Amino acid sequence: MLFKLLRIIVAALLAVFCTNALAILRQQKIALDTGDYLELRPHLHGTDGFFAAVLERLAA
């Protein structure tokens, strides 16, 4: 139950505050295109699985 609630909260935050991870990676001169989020997968990238999203605080 708690896990389901946490997934709903994270999905809502991502829908409002997510910035395209590709833009951030390019700013840092990291040549990796995985789409809107940073997703590394063992069968594609030869690494452990990893997921990241960029959240930015909006000006008040």
Residue frames as qw, qx, qy, qz and C-alpha x, y, z in Angstrom:
[[0.000, 0.884, 0.467, 0.000, 0.00, 0.00, 0.00],
 [0.292, -0.818, 0.102, 0.486, 2.74, 2.48, 0.96],
 [0.436, -0.156, 0.595, 0.657, 4.74, 1.61, -2.17],
 [0.247, 0.609, 0.657, 0.368, 1.70, 2.32, -4.34],
 [0.122, -0.944, -0.252, 0.172, 1.18, 5.67, -2.63],
 [0.406, -0.613, 0.323, 0.596, 4.83, 6.62, -3.11],
 [0.408, 0.165, 0.666, 0.602, 4.63, 5.79, -6.82],
 [0.108, 0.822, 0.529, 0.180, 1.58, 8.06, -7.17],
 [0.266, -0.896, -0.025, 0.355, 3.36, 10.92, -5.38],
 [0.446, -0.370, 0.498, 0.645, 6.51, 10.58, -7.49],
 [0.346, 0.438, 0.677, 0.479, 4.47, 10.43, -10.71],
 [0.005, -0.929, -0.370, 0.002, 2.66, 13.63, -9.73],
 [0.357, -0.772, 0.194, 0.489, 5.93, 15.41, -8.94],
 [0.464, -0.090, 0.620, 0.627, 7.47, 14.33, -12.23],
 [0.274, 0.668, 0.624, 0.299, 4.44, 15.54, -14.17],
 [0.081, -0.975, -0.199, 0.054, 4.77, 19.04, -12.69],
 [0.294, -0.884, 0.293, 0.216, 8.48, 19.59, -12.06],
 [0.824, -0.047, 0.430, 0.367, 10.38, 17.34, -14.46],
 [0.203, 0.816, -0.337, -0.423, 12.95, 18.90, -16.77],
 [0.893, 0.416, -0.169, -0.030, 14.24, 17.03, -19.78],
 [0.762, -0.506, 0.294, 0.277, 17.30, 15.10, -18.54],
 [0.743, 0.376, 0.257, 0.490, 18.86, 15.28, -22.02],
 [0.137, 0.909, 0.005, 0.394, 19.14, 19.08, -21.75],
 [0.544, -0.791, 0.274, -0.048, 20.90, 18.79, -18.39],
 [0.871, -0.117, 0.340, 0.334, 23.27, 16.11, -19.70],
 [0.582, 0.624, 0.174, 0.492, 24.17, 18.29, -22.69],
 [0.143, -0.949, 0.111, -0.258, 24.85, 21.28, -20.41],
 [0.655, -0.626, 0.419, 0.058, 27.31, 19.09, -18.52],
 [0.368, 0.634, -0.622, -0.277, 28.85, 17.88, -21.82],
 [0.478, -0.125, 0.860, -0.126, 27.74, 14.29, -21.21],
 [0.432, 0.262, -0.572, -0.647, 27.03, 12.55, -24.52],
 [0.046, 0.146, 0.981, -0.123, 24.27, 10.17, -23.44],
 [0.446, -0.051, -0.196, -0.872, 20.75, 10.34, -24.86],
 [0.043, -0.174, -0.973, 0.149, 18.19, 8.32, -22.91],
 [0.167, -0.630, -0.637, -0.411, 15.19, 10.60, -23.41],
 [0.289, -0.783, -0.078, -0.544, 13.36, 12.74, -20.88],
 [0.729, -0.640, 0.219, -0.102, 14.79, 10.78, -17.96],
 [0.164, 0.610, -0.775, 0.019, 18.22, 9.28, -17.35],
 [0.933, -0.111, 0.219, -0.265, 17.67, 5.55, -17.59],
 [0.164, 0.558, -0.808, -0.096, 20.58, 3.12, -17.63],
 [0.936, -0.033, 0.109, -0.334, 19.80, -0.52, -18.28],
 [0.598, -0.446, 0.642, 0.180, 22.15, -3.48, -17.92],
 [0.722, 0.284, 0.588, 0.229, 21.35, -5.01, -21.31],
 [0.433, 0.860, 0.186, 0.196, 21.77, -1.67, -23.14],
 [0.038, 0.935, -0.257, 0.240, 24.49, 0.18, -21.24],
 [0.743, 0.178, -0.538, 0.355, 26.55, -2.53, -19.51],
 [0.020, -0.368, 0.491, -0.789, 25.88, -0.97, -16.09],
 [0.020, 0.337, 0.838, -0.428, 23.61, -1.54, -13.14],
 [0.003, -0.695, -0.607, -0.385, 20.06, -0.34, -13.67],
 [0.223, -0.317, -0.281, 0.878, 19.57, 3.34, -12.80],
 [0.073, 0.742, 0.550, 0.375, 16.81, 5.93, -13.13],
 [0.253, -0.380, -0.254, 0.852, 16.98, 9.69, -12.53],
 [0.152, 0.797, 0.476, 0.338, 14.70, 12.63, -13.22],
 [0.290, 0.106, -0.159, 0.938, 15.55, 16.32, -12.94],
 [0.191, -0.807, -0.559, 0.006, 13.24, 18.35, -10.72],
 [0.298, 0.242, -0.082, 0.920, 13.60, 22.13, -10.63],
 [0.090, -0.598, -0.570, 0.556, 12.03, 24.48, -8.13],
 [0.205, 0.699, 0.438, 0.526, 9.82, 27.09, -9.80],
 [0.139, 0.191, -0.230, 0.944, 10.18, 30.73, -8.85],
 [0.061, -0.514, -0.754, 0.404, 7.61, 31.76, -6.27]]
